[in-house]
Amino acid sequence: MLEYKSMSESTLRLSVVIPIYNERDNLHPLTAQTLKALSGQVPSFEIIYVDDGSTDGSAQLLDQLARNHAEVRVFHFDRNYGQTAAFDAGFQQARGELVATLDGDLQFDPRDILKLLPLATQYELVCGWRRDRQDTIVKRLSSRIANFVRNAAIHDGVHDTGCSLKVFQRHVIERLPLFKGMHRFFPALAKIHGFSMTEVPVSHYNRAHGQSKYGIGNRLFSSLYDLIAVRWMQARCLRYIYRKDQHDLQ
């Protein structure tokens, strides 16, 4: 792992975790947009890029961005492990009281993080909702089918679980059990543990550079397979509440 010009180890207000896999042409504009959106609006923040084994030159460019911007921290995997692993690594490194997640494909506007942040004082998880989604018909159709089946199976009540733009209170990410593919089910996993949650419509744009990493094979079928695991966790999750009149006898 490489990290450059890290900020103070004291807790920050916000960490923005962004997995990167072969997004070289998006990195400069994404960094510039995120810095511009948050500077002066959030008391303190960091941008955490997790390089998921990129092979297109993204790794070298990320190192350059970390050298040029004190807010940027970079961690490199030795090979491609997948988006859930990248999110998990970013969560482990995050120092923020709040943790935002974002994709590296420039299909989201970093300014929309500011739409979610005020609600993060009332809700433990705030989810973006791509109500006017700009994607290929194949991606929209596969996501629509997956969302329908997911809601029928686990009843998480979320319109757009695949929207990567989210804001978590820190204790939520510390509790979420993550396994391969589980990034698609962040809202369901949070709901299993009783965390409060809401949705906010956010902007969505066509991909300008690079190629999508998901299609029907690894979006629809994989997510349906993972439903079995989430359904099992719903049934077997430990839930308990201490009595209010309990006295500590130790």
Order of alpha helices (4+ residues) and beta strands (2+ residues): beta-alpha-beta-alpha-beta-alpha-beta-alpha-beta-alpha-beta-alpha-alpha-beta-alpha
